[in-house]
Amino acid sequence: MKVAQEILNLVPYKPGKPIGETQREYGLTKVYKLASNENPIGPSPKAIAAMTEALSSLHLYPDPACYDLTKELSKQWQIEPSWLTFGNGSNELIDLLIRIYCQPGDHILTTQAAFIAYQICAQAARVRTEHVPLKSNYQMDLKAISEKLKKSSCPLVFIPNPNNPTGTYVGQKEVEDFLSEHGNREDVLIIFDEAYNEFVRASDYTSALPYVTKYSNVCVMRTFSKVYGLAGMRIGVLIARPEVNDLVNRVRNPFNVNTLAQVAALATLQDKEYLKRSSEVVWQGLDYFYEQLKLLKLDYVPSQANFVFFDLKQPAQKIYQKLLERGVIMRPVANYGFPNHMRLSVGLMSENQVAMASLSEALKE
Ligand SMILES: *Cc1c(COP(=O)(O)O)cnc(C)c1O
């Protein structure tokens, strides 16, 4: 059978090393996984209760329109229901947008070190990814992306704000300058991926949500995998004008978001206490990491997300192995072009302490 070269060249997404696998390989009972930016406090108890209750109706297909969830989110975010579409994680939404808007041979535009899912989904659709270099300090260069777009066109621009794995962001002024230049263009759709929106503490950050109604070519993606603590349920949402959502609804699988994901997301949206705690745990954890990394004399990048990206000044793979032996899973980021950096997700404070103590030992060994 003939298979396209782009498919043959695909390298599968490399997730954080699973806990079970690490236990088996290293003969460990206790393993700390701080490698996948998951919510360390577990799902909301309200989500668990809602899912438990929904178990007895699992012989039925899910609601293809996510009616209740759409209604609640529409109310909370003050957005018309027709502007919301849910996906099997935001990853599916990325895939759908590329399939809808790109032709084989096209390219998408994003920043260097962008979340790698854009490139993987693009390549699967025989679409190239152009990466615009970062500024110093790992900051995204929205101005350079803008200059590039002035000279050329491409169907999709992905702006991860904040970005993974660097944890950096672009501020309100940069976003507004960018949109005053490219907002309302008919040849470019601009997608802000705001998976970490709720963790941002920078005062000059803005979500792009208000620009979705202001400009005809702006969309926002959010996920239930991070602050909402539902990574295992696979659910994300696209906020876009109805014309865009209409296309997504034609292409997506009818039952792409399962019943448990829908009820869990709805229950978590209503659990304000849980959401508040989720962010607070992350902020305390980050501050602790900063303090400890300073003591270890390691340079880190201040993060607006639920992880920190830091420079080991030596190949990260070696330290990664030594950490695994100690039952701590972190995330090397050589696949993003940073062989000496590590990404560490915030866990519970007890887990953060083990992670830092193990890192300190691994560096001395
Ligand atoms: C974690 C993450 C997502 C979420 O992906 P899901 O498929 O919804 O789990 C999206 N974008 C970025 C940049 C992320 O880091």
PDBQT file of the ligand as one rigid body, heavy atoms in Angstrom, charges set to zero:
ROOT
HETATM    1  C1  LIG A 401      -2.404  20.539  27.830  1.00  0.00    +0.000 C 
HETATM    2  C2  LIG A 401      -2.588  21.415  26.652  1.00  0.00    +0.000 A 
HETATM    3  C3  LIG A 401      -3.764  21.374  25.928  1.00  0.00    +0.000 A 
HETATM    4  C4  LIG A 401      -4.878  20.449  26.320  1.00  0.00    +0.000 C 
HETATM    5  O1  LIG A 401      -5.038  19.397  25.469  1.00  0.00    +0.000 OA
HETATM    6  P1  LIG A 401      -6.283  18.432  25.673  1.00  0.00    +0.000 P 
HETATM    7  O2  LIG A 401      -6.312  17.684  24.387  1.00  0.00    +0.000 OA
HETATM    8  O3  LIG A 401      -7.493  19.287  25.880  1.00  0.00    +0.000 OA
HETATM    9  O4  LIG A 401      -5.989  17.581  26.864  1.00  0.00    +0.000 OA
HETATM   10  C5  LIG A 401      -3.927  22.246  24.863  1.00  0.00    +0.000 A 
HETATM   11  N1  LIG A 401      -2.971  23.128  24.546  1.00  0.00    +0.000 NA
HETATM   12  C6  LIG A 401      -1.833  23.208  25.231  1.00  0.00    +0.000 A 
HETATM   13  C7  LIG A 401      -0.837  24.249  24.870  1.00  0.00    +0.000 C 
HETATM   14  C8  LIG A 401      -1.596  22.332  26.279  1.00  0.00    +0.000 A 
HETATM   15  O5  LIG A 401      -0.439  22.385  26.942  1.00  0.00    +0.000 OA
ENDROOT
TORSDOF 0
